[in-house]
């Protein structure tokens, strides 16, 4: 199996949707020119992270899949001969919306999609107002560069999601993300949060012996109603190998296209010496289906 060159597009986003998509497209073309076969965009890259507030008018940002953004990105995928993972606000039907990652193959076709399953509802991250939990399950997407276990942001805190993707044959985990700090948090608390975010995803790589690709947005986005503190997205997009080793990591405060190379043979090699899937006690895990063991 050939090595796979991948690229992660870490960028700022404003209210100009066309401008955001043009910036993403330019980054994809640049990455393809440097040999990338897979390019991953951050969560909801077509606009600002609008979930800081609950505003019905924001539903106007949603679009169908296929739709204008997949048409545009599909043409870029076909032009450049790359696979693209894009994160969109999907309008499925009137009153039914999802936070959806769509995978475009190198011929521009839609290879598959994943609808975010775990939906947060926290100060500054009011996603339950906008997104219906996904109903496509944890199913990897087959592409010309491999089987991608695509998950989205809040999903990254759940080992169950990563495990189910791995058990379905995912060859890597891909996390488009939008996560950052409340600017009023202390530096110590900010460091703990970022550290936890990196650690949990590296643990998914280790526990499943597959690479993890996580791309985050960057920059400060004020709260739209002026009441909240806004979010400073901490960037730090990274790629971890199948033993959790950091292969590449972006800055915390700059737009950039991060490149890394994955060796598809590593998973098989590592699983031979760390056979976690072999030693799972599937006869004893029934209580995982309970909310809590009272």
Helices and strands as residue ranges (DSSP letters): E 4-10, H 17-33, E 38-41, G 50-52, G 56-61, H 68-80, E 83-93, E 96-104, E 110-115, E 121-122, E 125-126, G 127-129, E 141-143, E 146-152, G 153-157, H 159-167, E 172-177, E 180-181, H 187-208, E 211-216, E 218-221, E 231-234, E 238-240, E 246-249, E 256-262, H 266-273, G 282-284, G 286-289
